[in-house]
């Protein structure tokens, strides 16, 4: 007996689901996409698997957090623009509020033995997690010698030559553009997220469901979204520059994270080196060790991993005391909210502007040759990030100082848990945090 097609979903019901998702979206993009597939495709049948994967393939091509963009896309498809805005915003807001609170505890009480001990164990775990990310992405992306060569060249460019991440992305895209025409088979990716589409019964938005009126392409709609999006970026940026000045910390944060938002090909791990180059190396908003701690917080909270930018913004606003020494928490909270706005605004615009173009065809989208090359380059960049973290964790005083054997053992244990036993990232971080706390309390006695 065939299951009946689900009834139309009221906006309130969808709102409550997106709110719930914002609090349970642990596990990085893979885990978040898996949760949405299970809930939306298998259990609730709000959208068919083919339509789900069609939307996901588009989001994978875009810069930005693909899981958050996928939620925005499905929310938009179901309940127009406001549905997409609500779905995407609720995917981010719980993480923002949690990170503001944790960032304040970290910067205000980081020297307390309890907090210091927890982070002592978490830092080596994060190093192992980044190594696993390089391995995981490399296993999917590096399918031939040419792509391996691009990854190696990318690593050397950022490690040995200190070439900025945007230049590496641009160079890889150019190589892919040319290579896609000279040797198309070399830069052709696999079959996306699966050629077989399971059936879980009729879906509200099924394979043969006509594209709703609001999702059909219109030049007037595209122009309207573009104008509104430009204003949503230009007005706050103009106010920051006009009231505070272009060189002010908050203005520079807005400009810097706008650029970062357009460079997040390959996920958060890929853009972190760029954030490090700017936030740590150029602007001095936080230290290398604080950057590692911020990634640890990002790994242990729900929402996209790129939400680590909220931690960067909070620490930068707090340390720079942008509102004076008596308003440090306010400065950090405003800076965190500001960078979140500029980081995620492009993601909403990509969906609301590009969604109708994607809905005009239900053929599977393929990765372009430039994106294939960029993804290969990302592997080299992430490997460099792992070495950067490893250096600061294992030699906390630099190579001239002593080697931290306990951190090395914690990192090794975390790597074994991740690679050999496929342990959950949250469980690994939690176990390492407890070990670090025990070691800290033992030494302090």
Backbone torsions as a table, in degrees:
resi	resn	phi	psi	omega
1	UNK	NA	127.8	-178.3
2	UNK	-77.2	133.7	179.2
3	UNK	-67.4	146.3	179.3
4	UNK	-70.1	153.8	176.5
5	UNK	-68.3	136.0	-179.2
6	UNK	-59.7	148.6	177.2
7	UNK	-72.2	162.6	177.7
8	UNK	-56.9	137.8	-175.1
9	UNK	-92.2	119.0	177.2
10	UNK	-64.5	152.6	-179.2
11	UNK	-59.3	-37.4	-179.1
12	UNK	-62.2	-42.1	179.3
13	UNK	-64.0	-43.1	178.2
14	UNK	-64.2	-40.4	178.9
15	UNK	-57.3	-46.0	-178.2
16	UNK	-65.4	-35.3	177.6
17	UNK	-67.8	-44.9	-179.1
18	UNK	-64.5	-34.2	176.7
19	UNK	-65.0	-45.2	177.6
20	UNK	-60.5	-43.4	-178.6
21	UNK	-60.2	-36.6	-179.8
22	UNK	-62.0	-25.3	-178.9
23	UNK	-96.0	-14.0	-177.2
24	UNK	-116.0	6.9	-173.6
25	UNK	-83.9	63.3	174.2
26	UNK	-88.7	171.2	170.4
27	UNK	93.4	11.8	179.1
28	UNK	72.4	-177.4	-175.7
29	UNK	-58.9	-39.6	-179.4
30	UNK	-62.2	-45.9	179.2
31	UNK	-66.3	-39.9	-179.2
32	UNK	-66.7	-41.8	177.8
33	UNK	-65.6	-37.4	177.9
34	UNK	-63.6	-41.4	178.0
35	UNK	-61.9	-45.5	-179.4
36	UNK	-64.9	-39.4	178.9
37	UNK	-62.7	-45.3	-178.7
38	UNK	-63.7	-43.5	-176.4
39	UNK	-75.6	-48.1	-169.7
40	UNK	-86.9	-34.2	-177.4
41	UNK	-93.7	-49.4	-173.3
42	UNK	-82.9	-51.6	-171.3
43	UNK	-85.0	-54.6	-174.5
44	UNK	-87.6	-24.4	-178.7
45	UNK	55.3	45.2	174.9
46	UNK	-77.6	-24.9	-177.8
47	UNK	-148.3	144.0	-179.6
48	UNK	-74.7	161.5	-179.1
49	UNK	-62.9	-41.1	-179.1
50	UNK	-62.3	-43.7	179.2
51	UNK	-68.3	-36.8	177.3
52	UNK	-60.7	-48.9	-178.7
53	UNK	-69.4	-32.3	176.4
54	UNK	-60.9	-46.2	177.6
55	UNK	-65.6	-40.8	-178.5
56	UNK	-63.5	-41.3	179.3
57	UNK	-59.7	-38.9	177.3
58	UNK	-64.8	-45.1	-178.7
59	UNK	-64.6	-31.5	178.5
60	UNK	-67.5	-27.2	179.6
61	UNK	-75.8	-26.2	-173.8
62	UNK	-79.4	152.5	164.9
63	UNK	-71.0	147.4	179.2
64	UNK	116.2	172.9	-178.3
65	UNK	-73.9	111.4	-172.0
66	UNK	-65.2	-33.8	-179.4
67	UNK	-67.2	-42.7	178.5
68	UNK	-65.4	-39.5	178.7
69	UNK	-68.0	-34.9	177.5
70	UNK	-65.2	-41.9	176.0
71	UNK	-61.3	-42.4	177.8
72	UNK	-60.7	-43.4	-177.9
73	UNK	-62.3	-48.7	-177.8
74	UNK	-67.4	-39.8	176.4
75	UNK	-61.7	-39.5	177.7
76	UNK	-66.3	-42.1	-178.3
77	UNK	-64.3	-33.9	-177.3
78	UNK	-83.8	-40.4	-171.2
79	UNK	-135.6	36.9	173.4
80	UNK	64.8	-162.0	-173.0
81	UNK	-61.9	-43.1	-179.1
82	UNK	-65.5	-32.9	175.8
83	UNK	-62.8	-41.7	177.8
84	UNK	-67.6	-42.0	179.8
85	UNK	-63.0	-44.8	-180.0
86	UNK	-63.9	-45.8	-178.8
87	UNK	-61.5	-46.1	-178.7
88	UNK	-69.2	-39.4	-178.6
89	UNK	-68.6	-42.1	-179.6
90	UNK	-70.0	-19.1	174.1
91	UNK	-69.9	-24.4	-172.8
92	UNK	-106.2	-40.6	-169.0
93	UNK	-59.4	-45.0	178.1
94	UNK	-56.7	-41.8	178.8
95	UNK	-63.1	-39.6	180.0
96	UNK	-61.6	-48.2	-178.8
97	UNK	-64.8	-40.7	179.4
98	UNK	-64.5	-43.7	-177.7
99	UNK	-68.7	-33.9	175.8
100	UNK	-61.9	-44.9	179.8
101	UNK	-64.7	-45.9	-178.7
102	UNK	-68.0	-35.6	179.0
103	UNK	-65.2	-38.5	178.6
104	UNK	-66.4	-44.3	176.9
105	UNK	-59.1	-42.0	-177.7
106	UNK	-64.3	-50.2	-174.4
107	UNK	-75.6	-30.6	-177.5
108	UNK	-86.1	-30.5	-174.7
109	UNK	-127.8	20.7	-175.8
110	UNK	-63.0	-23.2	179.8
111	UNK	-84.8	-7.0	177.2
112	UNK	-66.1	133.6	-176.4
113	UNK	-51.5	-38.0	-179.7
114	UNK	-59.8	-50.8	-178.4
115	UNK	-67.5	-43.7	-179.1
116	UNK	-61.4	-39.1	179.9
117	UNK	-66.0	-43.3	178.5
118	UNK	-59.6	-45.6	-178.5
119	UNK	-72.1	-26.5	176.5
120	UNK	-61.1	-37.2	178.1
121	UNK	-82.2	-29.8	-176.3
122	UNK	-72.9	-37.9	-174.9
123	UNK	-57.6	-48.6	177.2
124	UNK	-62.1	-34.1	177.9
125	UNK	-62.8	-40.9	179.2
126	UNK	-62.8	-39.4	177.5
127	UNK	-58.5	-45.3	178.4
128	UNK	-64.8	-36.2	180.0
129	UNK	-65.2	-40.1	179.6
130	UNK	-68.2	-38.9	175.4
131	UNK	-60.3	-43.2	178.4
132	UNK	-62.9	-37.0	178.5
133	UNK	-62.6	-42.9	177.9
134	UNK	-62.1	-42.6	179.7
135	UNK	-64.7	-44.3	-177.3
136	UNK	-65.7	-47.8	-179.6
137	UNK	-67.7	-39.6	178.8
138	UNK	-62.1	-38.3	179.3
139	UNK	-62.9	-30.8	178.8
140	UNK	-86.3	-33.6	-168.1
141	UNK	-94.5	-34.6	-171.4
142	UNK	-92.7	85.3	-173.6
143	UNK	-96.6	-8.1	179.8
144	UNK	-155.4	173.8	-174.6
145	UNK	-64.0	-34.3	-179.8
146	UNK	-62.2	-44.7	-179.9
147	UNK	-69.5	-34.9	173.3
148	UNK	-61.3	-40.1	-179.9
149	UNK	-65.4	-38.5	178.0
150	UNK	-64.1	-42.6	178.8
151	UNK	-62.3	-43.4	179.6
152	UNK	-64.4	-42.6	179.2
153	UNK	-64.7	-37.9	177.8
154	UNK	-63.0	-43.7	178.7
155	UNK	-60.6	-47.0	-179.7
156	UNK	-64.6	-36.6	-177.9
157	UNK	-63.5	-42.2	-176.8
158	UNK	-88.2	-30.3	-177.6
159	UNK	-80.7	-48.7	-173.5
160	UNK	-93.6	-34.4	-174.3
161	UNK	-104.7	-8.7	179.0
162	UNK	56.0	38.2	177.5
163	UNK	-74.1	135.6	-178.1
164	UNK	-59.9	146.9	-178.9
165	UNK	-57.2	-42.0	178.9
166	UNK	-58.9	-36.2	179.1
167	UNK	-67.4	-36.4	177.7
168	UNK	-65.6	-42.8	177.7
169	UNK	-61.5	-45.4	-179.2
170	UNK	-63.5	-42.8	179.5
171	UNK	-63.8	-42.8	178.9
172	UNK	-64.3	-40.5	178.9
173	UNK	-62.6	-40.4	179.1
174	UNK	-65.2	-42.6	177.7
175	UNK	-61.0	-43.3	179.0
176	UNK	-65.3	-38.9	179.8
177	UNK	-61.7	-45.9	179.8
178	UNK	-71.3	-44.2	-178.4
179	UNK	-64.3	-32.1	179.2
180	UNK	-64.5	-21.9	178.1
181	UNK	-97.1	-33.4	-179.9
182	UNK	-81.3	-43.3	-178.6
183	UNK	-136.3	73.4	-173.4
184	UNK	-60.0	-33.7	-178.8
185	UNK	-67.0	-28.5	-179.7
186	UNK	-68.4	-35.2	-175.1
187	UNK	-105.7	13.4	176.6
188	UNK	-86.7	129.0	-179.2
189	UNK	-87.0	173.6	-179.6
190	UNK	-73.4	-164.8	-173.2
191	UNK	-81.2	34.1	175.8
192	UNK	66.3	-134.9	-173.7
193	UNK	-99.8	30.6	174.0
194	UNK	119.4	130.3	-179.8
195	UNK	-88.2	-24.7	179.2
196	UNK	-92.3	135.7	-177.7
197	UNK	-117.2	113.4	179.7
198	UNK	-71.1	155.1	178.5
199	UNK	-113.2	127.5	178.8
200	UNK	-113.5	17.8	-176.9
201	UNK	103.5	170.9	-179.2
202	UNK	-59.4	139.4	-179.6
203	UNK	-110.7	157.1	176.6
204	UNK	-58.9	-47.5	171.5
205	UNK	-106.8	94.1	-173.3
206	UNK	-95.8	178.6	-178.1
207	UNK	-57.3	-38.8	-175.7
208	UNK	-100.9	9.1	178.4
209	UNK	-69.7	125.8	-179.8
210	UNK	-60.7	147.3	176.8
211	UNK	-61.6	126.8	-179.7
212	UNK	-62.8	158.3	-175.6
213	UNK	-55.8	-42.7	-175.4
214	UNK	-70.4	-15.9	-178.1
215	UNK	-98.8	5.1	177.7
216	UNK	-85.5	142.8	-174.8
217	UNK	-70.2	131.8	172.8
218	UNK	-139.7	133.4	178.3
219	UNK	-60.1	-36.4	-179.6
220	UNK	-64.8	-38.9	178.5
221	UNK	-66.8	-42.0	179.2
222	UNK	-61.0	-43.5	179.5
223	UNK	-64.8	-39.2	-179.4
224	UNK	-65.8	-43.3	178.2
225	UNK	-63.7	-41.6	-179.3
226	UNK	-63.5	-41.8	-178.6
227	UNK	-68.0	-46.3	179.5
228	UNK	-61.9	-43.4	179.5
229	UNK	-62.6	-41.7	178.4
230	UNK	-62.5	-39.5	179.2
231	UNK	-68.4	-39.7	180.0
232	UNK	-64.7	-24.6	174.8
233	UNK	-88.9	-45.7	-171.5
234	UNK	-70.5	-37.7	-176.6
235	UNK	-64.2	-54.8	178.4
236	UNK	-64.2	-35.9	178.4
237	UNK	-66.6	-39.7	177.2
238	UNK	-65.1	-40.2	178.2
239	UNK	-65.0	-42.1	178.6
240	UNK	-61.0	-47.6	-178.5
241	UNK	-67.3	-39.5	-176.9
242	UNK	-73.0	-39.2	-176.2
243	UNK	-86.4	-42.9	-174.2
244	UNK	-100.6	-22.2	-177.1
245	UNK	99.3	152.2	-174.6
246	UNK	-65.7	-32.3	-175.8
247	UNK	-85.6	-3.1	-179.3
248	UNK	-65.1	150.4	-176.9
249	UNK	-56.2	-46.1	-177.4
250	UNK	-66.9	-38.1	177.4
251	UNK	-64.5	-45.2	179.7
252	UNK	-65.7	-33.5	175.7
253	UNK	-63.4	-44.7	179.0
254	UNK	-59.3	-44.4	-178.7
255	UNK	-69.9	-43.6	-177.4
256	UNK	-64.3	-44.5	-175.9
257	UNK	-79.3	-16.6	168.1
258	UNK	-64.6	-45.3	178.2
259	UNK	-65.2	-41.3	179.6
260	UNK	-61.0	-36.6	-178.4
261	UNK	-63.4	-28.4	-178.2
262	UNK	-90.6	3.0	-176.1
263	UNK	-120.7	11.6	-174.4
264	UNK	-86.4	42.9	170.7
265	UNK	-68.5	131.6	178.7
266	UNK	90.6	3.9	175.8
267	UNK	93.9	-177.7	-173.2
268	UNK	-64.1	-37.2	-178.8
269	UNK	-59.8	-31.8	-178.1
270	UNK	-72.4	-35.0	-176.8
271	UNK	-86.8	-14.9	-178.8
272	UNK	-58.4	-40.2	176.4
273	UNK	-59.6	-36.5	178.0
274	UNK	-67.1	-42.4	177.4
275	UNK	-62.9	-40.0	177.8
276	UNK	-62.7	-46.9	-179.4
277	UNK	-56.5	-40.8	-177.6
278	UNK	-84.2	-54.4	-172.6
279	UNK	-69.4	-37.4	-178.9
280	UNK	-93.1	-53.6	-172.7
281	UNK	-74.9	-44.3	-172.9
282	UNK	-90.9	-52.2	-174.1
283	UNK	-90.0	-25.5	-178.5
284	UNK	68.9	33.2	179.5
285	UNK	-71.6	-26.8	177.5
286	UNK	-156.1	168.9	-176.1
287	UNK	-92.7	164.8	176.8
288	UNK	-56.4	-41.3	179.6
289	UNK	-64.5	-40.8	177.7
290	UNK	-63.6	-33.7	177.7
291	UNK	-63.1	-42.2	177.6
292	UNK	-63.7	-44.0	179.0
293	UNK	-62.1	-37.7	178.6
294	UNK	-64.1	-40.0	177.2
295	UNK	-64.3	-37.1	177.4
296	UNK	-61.3	-43.7	177.5
297	UNK	-63.9	-40.7	179.1
298	UNK	-62.1	-35.5	179.6
299	UNK	-69.6	-26.7	-173.3
300	UNK	-100.8	4.8	178.8
301	UNK	-117.8	155.8	177.6
302	UNK	-69.9	167.0	178.2
303	UNK	98.0	174.8	-179.2
304	UNK	-62.6	144.6	179.1
305	UNK	-63.5	-26.6	179.6
306	UNK	-64.0	-10.2	175.6
307	UNK	-63.8	-5.9	172.2
308	UNK	-57.4	-20.6	178.0
309	UNK	-63.7	-29.1	177.4
310	UNK	-65.3	-38.2	175.9
311	UNK	-64.3	-45.2	179.0
312	UNK	-58.8	-45.5	179.4
313	UNK	-63.6	-43.5	-179.0
314	UNK	-62.3	-49.3	-178.3
315	UNK	-62.9	-41.7	179.4
316	UNK	-62.7	-47.0	178.9
317	UNK	-65.2	-37.5	-179.7
318	UNK	-68.7	-49.5	-177.3
319	UNK	-66.6	-39.5	-179.9
320	UNK	-78.5	-8.7	178.5
321	UNK	47.9	56.7	-172.2
322	UNK	-65.0	-20.3	176.8
323	UNK	-112.3	16.7	179.5
324	UNK	98.5	163.9	-175.1
325	UNK	-68.3	-15.6	-178.7
326	UNK	-92.5	-2.6	-176.6
327	UNK	-131.9	48.9	-174.8
328	UNK	-69.0	-43.9	179.4
329	UNK	-63.2	-43.2	178.4
330	UNK	-59.8	-42.5	179.7
331	UNK	-61.1	-44.7	179.8
332	UNK	-65.6	-42.5	-178.3
333	UNK	-66.0	-42.2	178.7
334	UNK	-65.2	-42.9	-180.0
335	UNK	-64.1	-41.7	178.8
336	UNK	-62.7	-43.1	179.1
337	UNK	-66.2	-38.3	-178.5
338	UNK	-64.0	-48.9	-177.6
339	UNK	-68.6	-30.9	176.1
340	UNK	-64.6	-41.3	178.1
341	UNK	-59.5	-51.0	-176.0
342	UNK	-72.9	-25.1	179.3
343	UNK	-75.7	-38.2	-172.4
344	UNK	-99.0	-15.6	179.7
345	UNK	-54.7	-46.4	178.9
346	UNK	-59.2	-33.5	-179.4
347	UNK	-61.4	-42.8	177.5
348	UNK	-64.1	-41.6	-177.6
349	UNK	-66.9	-39.1	178.7
350	UNK	-59.2	-39.7	-177.9
351	UNK	-75.4	-50.0	-175.9
352	UNK	-67.0	-30.6	179.2
353	UNK	-87.0	-40.7	-174.4
354	UNK	-91.0	-18.9	-178.4
355	UNK	-54.2	-47.9	179.2
356	UNK	-59.7	-34.0	177.2
357	UNK	-66.5	-38.9	179.5
358	UNK	-69.0	-39.2	-179.1
359	UNK	-71.0	-11.1	179.4
360	UNK	-72.9	-13.5	175.4
361	UNK	-143.6	142.7	177.5
362	UNK	-107.9	17.4	171.8
363	UNK	-72.7	148.2	179.6
364	UNK	-62.9	133.4	176.4
365	UNK	-78.6	142.6	177.4
366	UNK	-109.5	149.6	172.2
367	UNK	-66.1	139.9	175.5
368	UNK	-76.2	160.7	177.3
369	UNK	-60.6	-42.0	176.8
370	UNK	-59.8	-38.9	179.9
371	UNK	-67.3	-36.3	176.6
372	UNK	-59.2	-44.9	179.0
373	UNK	-67.2	-39.1	178.2
374	UNK	-61.8	-43.3	-179.9
375	UNK	-62.1	-38.9	176.2
376	UNK	-63.2	-43.6	179.2
377	UNK	-63.2	-33.3	-179.5
378	UNK	-60.6	-34.9	-179.8
379	UNK	-60.1	-44.8	177.9
380	UNK	-63.9	-37.1	179.6
381	UNK	-66.8	-41.2	-179.7
382	UNK	-67.3	-37.5	176.6
383	UNK	-60.9	-40.2	176.0
384	UNK	-62.1	-39.2	178.6
385	UNK	-63.1	-40.1	178.8
386	UNK	-63.3	-41.1	177.7
387	UNK	-65.6	-38.5	178.2
388	UNK	-61.6	-46.1	178.4
389	UNK	-64.7	-45.5	-178.7
390	UNK	-58.9	-40.1	179.7
391	UNK	-61.2	-48.3	-175.6
392	UNK	-73.3	-23.5	179.0
393	UNK	-84.5	-43.0	-174.4
394	UNK	-85.6	-27.0	175.1
395	UNK	-123.8	71.3	-173.3
396	UNK	-59.5	-24.8	176.7
397	UNK	-102.5	13.8	-177.1
398	UNK	90.0	171.4	-177.7
399	UNK	-60.3	-24.3	178.5
400	UNK	-71.4	-20.4	180.0
401	UNK	-88.6	-171.0	-176.5
402	UNK	-84.9	155.2	177.5
403	UNK	-82.4	132.4	-178.1
404	UNK	-88.3	94.1	-176.3
405	UNK	-67.2	-35.2	-179.3
406	UNK	-65.4	-41.6	176.7
407	UNK	-62.9	-38.5	179.2
408	UNK	-62.9	-41.8	179.3
409	UNK	-66.8	-39.1	177.2
410	UNK	-63.7	-44.1	179.0
411	UNK	-61.7	-41.8	179.4
412	UNK	-63.9	-44.2	177.8
413	UNK	-61.8	-40.8	178.1
414	UNK	-64.1	-40.6	179.5
415	UNK	-63.6	-42.4	178.1
416	UNK	-62.2	-43.5	179.3
417	UNK	-62.0	-39.7	-177.3
418	UNK	-76.1	-47.2	-174.6
419	UNK	-81.2	-45.6	-173.3
420	UNK	-82.9	-43.9	-173.5
421	UNK	-105.9	1.7	177.1
422	UNK	53.4	40.4	-176.8
423	UNK	-67.9	153.0	176.8
424	UNK	-67.5	138.3	-177.0
425	UNK	-58.3	-43.7	-179.2
426	UNK	-62.0	-41.2	179.5
427	UNK	-64.7	-40.5	179.7
428	UNK	-64.5	-45.6	179.6
429	UNK	-63.3	-42.1	179.8
430	UNK	-62.4	-44.2	179.6
431	UNK	-64.8	-42.5	179.5
432	UNK	-66.7	-35.1	178.0
433	UNK	-63.6	-42.2	178.8
434	UNK	-64.0	-43.1	178.5
435	UNK	-60.4	-44.4	178.8
436	UNK	-61.9	-40.6	179.3
437	UNK	-64.0	-43.9	179.3
438	UNK	-61.5	-44.0	179.4
439	UNK	-63.0	-42.4	-178.7
440	UNK	-63.7	-44.0	-179.0
441	UNK	-68.7	-33.5	179.0
442	UNK	-67.4	-43.8	-179.1
443	UNK	-68.7	-36.3	-175.1
444	UNK	-73.0	-13.8	-179.3
445	UNK	-76.2	NA	NA
